[in-house]
Amino acid sequence: MLPLLHCQRYENFVKALGQLKEHLITLSPESAMVREYFYRLQQVYQEQIATLDGEGIEPERVPRWQSVQTEIKRAFRLLQTEIMFLQASRQTATQQQRQETCLEEIERLQGYCHVLLKDE
């Protein structure tokens, strides 16, 4: 079972991911709002997710938690790169492709968080 603090932080991260996803769908990819929501997400990740440790998690669950936490870190870095490429792309086809990839990474990150929250 995850400690309450972990659960709250993963829920906050899922919420921030959802906000970015919503703005990616409704706004132009080069919009300053997309950049702003990504920076907010990045802040949540750095302050709440990246700083988590295994303290308070049942010892037999720590390896699974570490594994999922590693996947979250990897997927977040991929999302970070894709957002950067999305913001730099100028052709519509490239923007659409990058936008789809960003949305897939967001869904992957949400899925990882839900796996951890479900395990509680």
Steps between C-alpha positions, in 0.01 A plus 500: 500500500631844410523764771237775483761757396601288200135457397434873521807580295417249228143634488634856462727382220212324321294819530782712354543246218128525427517879480790486256319236294188716483699801382695297246171388347329840499783746434747558222820300569717810498268677743661662801230334713626152402848605608364646824306183588804288424712715733235455770510125443878506512487683832259243645723219376820649640353601835263211566589192295877505443562558872300197619685215665401155620458610860168389641438243227473137608841335436358234266343773282808721472651323193176534303464864606862571397441335164188705427668816632788439257253463212331825605836677491581357157157584356514851643834564330353374173202733544736787572686433175181461298359829634822672397478351150129586479566863587779516239309332217356723230334261256144395580566131438800504733303688765220245484743211529680660796169587664384137474829381647466747788147381570619137499775582750252683723270197495795272576597717799141505624491122466814457709355721772172308496692172538662634816178651633310178430758298692421694815 
